[in-house]
Amino acid sequence: MKKEKFNILRIGDIVHTVSETHKFDKDFLIAINTSDVYNGVMGKGALTPVANLKGQFKKTIKTGDLLFSEIRPANRRFAKVTATECQDFVVSTKLMVLRKFNDQVDSDYFYYCLTNQPFLDTLQRRAENRIGSFPQITFDLLSGYAFPIPPLEEQKRISKVIASIDRKIELNKQINDNLEAMAKQLYDYWFVQFDFPDENGKPYKSSGGKMVWNEKLRKYIPEGWHCGSLLDIAEYTNGLACQKFRPIDNNYLPVIKIKEMRDGITSETERVRSDINDDVKVYDGDVLFSWSASLEIMLWAYGKGGLNQHIFKVTSKNGYPRFFYYFQILEYIGIFKRMAEARKTTMGHITQDHLCQSTIALPSSLALPNMLAKYIEPIFDEVVANNQEIIMLTKQRKELLPLLMNGQATVNYHLSDD
């Protein structure tokens, strides 16, 4: 496919924005807000009495529409409308409803053009230059941007390539969800329900294993177990104030902040000198625990980096395996959040005192954790490997789509190919 065969069409030549007001002819409607759409998927929304709907919920939608947030385009608040019955939905006016009218443009191809990250970054910069309370765009602004549009069959082939990458990314995410649920279920069975194998290979508690009351934990635990804290099972190394260690040459590491924990390493990620202490360097498979404002724990999978302050790198203490302290911290994050909710406050940050005051049930020896580690640690390694593949596929997709759109790369298989 030669580049000169591509047409250039403005967005306004492909879709128009729809602002049809709902008839409100039912007692209940499903309200779709900007928070209900993300990265191509429209959530279930909230079934709401019409009398209680806020004034912003007005718009109707149809199957095939695209919902695109006017606020902060870089947040990826957009979605395809795939529901076949749409009359029960009412959409916020903060979402553009884009409806394609040009039959010479493939819907999926247009969607990929519109939601390509470099284009979203362009929109974000325009939105931030706008005078107003929020970084916002309008359809008038959006409609003036143009995309290269190849012949329809080529559009469909390009869409098929990108869709296949997206399916693999989504499959990896689903596999990881299942793996993580499986690992958590095993952990809970052994160390929450206390049905680890007894000396006869039977579930300890369910088979009548002796349980004793622990006053500090305020619950029964297996005989021989004791009360400990999160500080007994792991070391918590805080990151650096990385702005004090800016690189002076090309020897640097990406800085891992809370944003990187969520989004991975991006072009906006800051840099730190590569000769920082080894204890604040992060490697794939390390456990990271953000202790300030956002309480989160994760298995890092984005490559070597330097740890910023407000995040703990968590490592083993007293021989406890990774899965054990990972799930103990994960459970306590929920406890910390419930404490904050009960006090009607925001948990500002976790201190060493919080970790010291935590109470957890610890087995009489490392034999049980090490036994379960043989099953769960390979699961953790597979989760990390799948996330690494997601990163590679995402990078491949980001680089490939502009090349296909501009005719710098071509698709050489038929639409009927698998």
Buried (B, 14 or more C-beta within 10 A) or exposed (E): BEEEEBEEBEBBBBBBBBEEEBEEEEEEBBBBBBEBBBEBEBEEBBEBEBEEBEEBBBBBBBEEBBBBBBBBBBBBBBBBBEBEEBBEBBBBBBBBBBBBEEEEBBBBBBBBBBBBBEBBBBBBEBBEEEEEEEBBBEBEBBBEBBBBBBEEEBBBBBBBBBEEBBEBBEEBEEEBEEBBEEBBEBBBBBBEEBBBBBEEEEBBBEEEBEBEEBEEBEEBBBEEBBBBBBBBBBBBBBBBEBEEBEBEEEEBBBBBBBBBBEEBBEEEBBBBBBEBEEEBBBEBBBBBBBBBEBBBBBBBBBBBBBBBBBBBBBBBBEEBBBBBBBBBBBBBBEEBEEEBEEEEEEBEEBEEEBBEEBBBBBBEEBEBBBEBBEBBBEBBBBBBBBBBBBBEBBEEBEEBBBEBBEBEBEBEEEEEEE
